[in-house]
Amino acid sequence: MSDGIRAMWMRGGTSKGGYFLASDLPEDRDAALLRLMGSPDIRQIDGMGGADPLTSKVAVVCRSEREGIDVDYLFLQVFVDQPIVTDAQNCGNILAGVGPFAIERGLVAARDGETHVSIYMENTGQTAVATVQTPGGHVTYRGDAHIDGVPGDAAPVPIEFKDTAGSSCGALLPSGHAVDVIEDVAVTMIDNGMPCVVIKAADMGIRGDENPAELESNAVLRERLETIRLTCGERMNLGNVAEKTVPKMTLVSAPRDGGAIATRTFIPHRCHKAIGVLGAVSVATACLLEGSTAFALAERGDGPKRSLKIEHPTGEMTVVATVNGREATSAAILRTVRKLMDGYVFTGEE
């Protein structure tokens, strides 16, 4: 420990965090990560965290022993203001950096042109395939792909998700219904990679186009959402979610900028400045689900393959859904990644 812990810091999608080989982390992993991030402290001034849940994230990666899988990936959310490290959810943004990290660390051999990296997501037991740009057999982060919520352009990292329905809750619709009524509010409880509770914004007394700061300052709204969330957590087979980061609470309204639907998402106590990758997949699935709270509001398109632009406070995230009848059978999404630092980080206890 005297030489610190080897790490790579990366922006993955609209999130940012530390990437570690599992073998490089100490036995007291969670305690070390709290120290590294500077938690608990709302500023995380004594660590690498950025005073926001979106910048206080960790990927733990190792070579996989599973057939057909390159690497295993465990996502850890380090709370900002509480001494908590949780693996209760997945993160599709941080997932975007796993492929490049695995290649850079020698876990996956790069091909000339592009390299497919199959990733087992330990949090949910599901698989994703990331396509990494590797001209000349080396990872490149330069490119002309743009995603909303991130300035500039970078190399594209398309990610295809496989068999994500019910990955955390046991079923796409944990309650068995497209709509349930909780606290006199119609909700759709859905899990297609991320457990989400989808509610019409109007039913919560808002328009659905407010900025995140305005929604966060609405104490009545936040209290009501949390009351609904706690009840939904039990019904979604997640147990007592009082200290968990799932389910996410997504308020939906009709699209305003040519997308499929407009969203404002609480994650769960802060309003997301965008939307999580797997959260967007779950919401897109709700848009295609007849009878859901999102169905009548959404512009769903037609055909077996549909690009659903999920609008959020800083732009949109496009989910490409393959549809069979009334069901979305697979989903893919485009992310970008940038390597920020490769070296050693310190707990302050060396």
N, C-alpha and C positions, 0 to 999 in steps of 0.2 A: 504493500500500500504506500510505501514511502515515495514511489515514483508516480502515484496517481493511477487513474483508471483509463484505459484506452477507450476512446470514443470518437464518433463522428457526429457533428451537428449538421442537420439538414433541414431545409424547408421541403416539406412534402405537401403538395397541394396548397391549401390555405392554412396549414398548421406548421409547426416547427418544433423540433425536439432532438433528443439525443438517441443515437443508434449504437448499440453495444452488441458484441458477441457475448453469448451466454457465458462462455468460459472466462471472460474478462471481468465479470461482476463478482463481488465478494459474497460470502455466505449470508451476511446481513444485508442483502440486496436492498430491501425497502428503506431501511434506515440510511443507507448510503445514498439512495436516490433522493430522499428528502433533503439531505445535506447538499447534494449536488445542485438541486433546483432552488434551494433557499427557502423551503417550506417548513413550517407554516409562517407566512408573512405576506401581506397583501401586495407588497412591492417585490417580494423575492429578491431583495437587494443584496443578500449574501450568497447568491447562487446564480445559476444559468437560466432560470425561468424568467419569463417575460411578463409576469404579473397578470397573466390571462390563461384560462384553461387551454386555449388553443396553442399556447407556446410553452406549456408545461407537460410535455408528452415524452414517452420513451418507447423505443422498439428494441426488443431483445431477440436476437437472431442466432440460429445455429443450423448446421448442415442437417438435413432431414434423413431419417432412416426409413421413411415411408415410401412405398413403391410409387414411382411416377412423380414424386415430389422432390424439388430441389432443396428448399429450406423451410424451416419452421419459424413462425413469427409470433411472438407474444407482445401484445400492446399493453402498456401500463399508463394509466392516467394518474399523474401526481397532482393532488389538490394544491391549490395556491395557498389558501388560508387555513387549512386543516392538515394535521399530520397523517394523511391518508394516501396510500398508494393502492389503486384498485385495478383488477383485471376484469371487471364486470361487463365491459363492453369492448367492441372492436373499434378500429379507426381506419377508414379507407384513405384518408389523406396521408397519414404517416405510412400506411401500407405502400404508397407510391414510391417511397424511398428505399423500400426493402430490396427490390431487385438491383438497383445500382450499388447499394451498400454490399450486398452479397457478392457481386462481381468484384468490386474493389477489394474486398477482404479475401478473395480467392476461393469462396465457397462454390462459385459457379464459373465455369469456363466461358469466356466471351467468344462469340462468333463475329465474323466480319460482317458489318451491316447492322444487324439487330439481333438481340438475344432474348429468347423467351425464358422467363423465370417462373416456375410453378411454386406457389407459396401456400403452405398450410397455415391457416389462421387458428392458432391455439385457443384463442378466446372463445371461438364459436364452433370449431371443428369443421370449418369449410375451406374451400380451395379457391384461389384466384390465380390468374396468369397475367403477369406484367410483361410488356414488351419494351425492352430497354434499347436505346440507340447506342450501338457500339461500332462505329466506323473504325476499320483497322484493328478490331479486336480490343478497343478501349472505350470505356464509358465516356460519353460526351454529355454535358449539361447545356450546351448551346444549341439553339434551334429557334424556330419561328412560331411555335405553338403558344397561344395565350389562353389563360383561364381568368375569369373574373375574380377579383379579390386579391390578385397578385400583379404588381407592376412589371412591365416588360414582357419579354418572350423567353422561352426556354425549349429544350428538347421535349417532344411529346412522350408521355408514358401511358399508353392505353392499358386499361385493366379490365379483364373480363372476369366476372364473378360466376361461380358455379355452385348450384345447390345451396343457396343462402336462405331459402324460405324456412322460417321457424328455427333459425340457428341458435337463438338464445331462449326463445319461449316455447319451443317444441312444435309450433305450428305457425303457418302464415298468419292465421287469425286465431290467436290463443283462446278467445272466448267462444269461437265457433260461429260468430256473427259478424256481418259486415258493419253493423252499427249496434252500439250499446248506449244506454242512457246512464250517465254517472253524474250525480249531483245535479240532476235536471238538465244536463247538457248532453247532446248527441256526440258520441266519439267513435272513431274507428281505431281499434287497437290492432296494430299490424307489425310484423317482424319479417322483413325480407333482407336480413343482414344487420339491421339496427332496430331494436324495439322502439316504436314510435306511437304516440297517441295523436291522432290527426283530428283537429277540431276546426269548425268554421269560425273565422275571426269574428264575424258578426255576432255569433252566439256568445262571445266573450266581451261584447260591447266595444269592439275596436274595428277600424276600417281594414287593417291588414297591410297598410303601406307605411305605417309609422316607422321612424328610425329606431334602432335598438336602444339607444339611450332613453328615449321617451318611454318605451315599453318597460325598461328596467326600473324607471322611476315610478311606475304605476303600482303602488303597493297592493291595492285591492286586486288587480289582475294577477299579480304574482302569488298572492295568498290563495286565490281561487284556483289557479293552475296547480299549485302544490297539493291542495286538498284532493283535486281530481287525480293527480299523478300517483299519490299514495294509494288510493283505491285501485287505480288501474294496475299498479305494480303487482298487487296480490292477484288480480284476475288474469294477469299475463304470465303467471307462474314464475315471477321474479322475486316473490317474497316481500319482505319489508324493504322498501327502496329509499327510506329516509336518508340513508348515507350512501346511496348509490347514484351513479350518473345516468342511469337508465330507469324508465323510458324517457326519451326525449319528447318534448311537447311542441308540436308544430301546428301553428295557426294558419289556415289557408283561406285564400280569397281568389276571386277571378283574376286571371293574368292581366297585366297592364302594359307589357312591353312585347307582345307577340309570343309569349311563352305558353307553356301548358297550364301553369298555375302559379300563384304568388304565395310565398311562405314567409313566416317569421317563426323562428325556432328557439325555444328555451332549452339549455343543455346541461342541467335542467333549470338552474337558477340565474344564469346569465343569458341574455339574448344574443344568439350567434350573429356575427357580422356577415355571415354567408349561410352555408348549410353544410353539414357533414356529407361525405361521399355516400356512405351506406344509408344515412338518413334520407338523402335524395333518392336513392334506389327504393327505399320503403315508401316514400311519398309518391314517387312515380307509379309504383305498383298500386297504391290506393287510388290514384287517378283512373286506372284501368278497371278497377273493381266496382262492378255495378252495385249500387246501393250504399257505397261508402260516403263519408262526409265530403270527400273530394270529388266524387264522380261527376255530379251535376255542375260543378264550378269549372271543371277542367276542359281544356281544348286537347282532345286525346289523339287526333289524327286517325289514320286508318292504315290497313295493310299489315303484313306479318312482322315487319320491322319498323319501329316508330322511334323518332327522336323527340323526346319529351324535355323541353327546356324548363327546368324548375327555377323560377325567379326567386331571388333572395335580396337582402338589403344592398349588396354591392354588385349585383349583376344576375347571372344565371349559371346553372350547371346542367349540362345536357346528359341525359340518361338515354342510351340506345337500348330499347327493350324489344326482345323477340317475343311475339305474341302468338299463342296457339289457342284459337277460340277466344275465351274470355280471360285467359290466364297468361301472365308474363312468365315465360319459361327460362329466360336468361337476361342478364343486363350487363352492359359495358359502359365505361365512363373514361373520359380523358383527363389526365392530371399532368402536371409538370413538377420537376424536382430541381433543387439546386444544392450542391454541397457548399457548406459554409465554413466548416472547420474540421480538421482531422488531426488528432493529437491526444492529449491527456487532460482529464479534468480531475479536480481534487475535492475531497470532502471537508478539508480544513482540519482533519484529525490525524494527518500523517505525522 
